[in-house]
Amino acid sequence: MADPDTPTTNSGPGRLLIAVYILFAIAATSRATLQLVTKFDEAPVAYLLSALAALIYIVAAVGLARAGHAGRRVALACCSVELVGVLGVGVLSLADPELFPDETVWSGFGSGYGYIPLVLPVLGLLWLWRTRHTTR
């Protein structure tokens, strides 16, 4: 049973989290689109990873905004994949920079975006944990 005192994923601080996800969705989509259209042959893996990050940001924002059981599951999956992605790409981009001849959103743990791509999924997962009693 839902606890009326527990906020939903789309209320309170969740609204700010959704706004940041939307902002990053726009930024990553714009960057990936430009890179894919103008110089795909230079670093296709890097540019496709940026497009994947953009897609994850979009779907995570929708999941958080929808709230409810399905929205939470979608957001949980997105935040989890996002965290694994930013950690994996971050480690690989530092260990072997030649794997990524151009930066992705997740390169260097999101250093090109002020490390927000590293912090964002952690905040998303913490918010999902904090609001976990709203759909039981």
Disulfide bonds with the S-S distance in Angstrom:
none
